[in-house]
Amino acid sequence: MSRTGTADPGLKDKTKSKPKVAKPSFYVVVVHNDPVTPRGFVVEVLRKYFDKGEPEAKRIMLLAHNYGIGVVAKYTREIAETKAKQVNEFARDSGFPLYFSTEEE
């Protein structure tokens, strides 16, 4: 700086910029209603695989029952897809057509 308090125009700004870190995309896991799967089974799945309490699991199940779909949880893409796959396999193994999908938020 010169004696007047202004920056010397001959000096370059030497501050380094930090690399920008991209925020991960989030995906929601969605449960779809079907006419076969018992409501109690849906609640059981929501509690077991998504760590939902009884009231929250029932609320999500009723959303799916009344509106066709219910948002279950939000995760990064890999986790959301893994959870949906696990639950779909569990439902098939249990003899139900219950279906979970993922959608980008």
KARA-V663910 format. One record per helix or strand of 2 or more residues. SS is the DSSP state (A for helix, B for strand). FROM is the first residue (numbers start at 1). LEN is the number of residues. If there is no record, write none. Layout:
BEGIN
SS,FROM,LEN
SS,FROM,LEN
END
This chain:
BEGIN
B,26,7
A,39,12
A,54,14
B,69,8
A,77,17
B,99,6
END
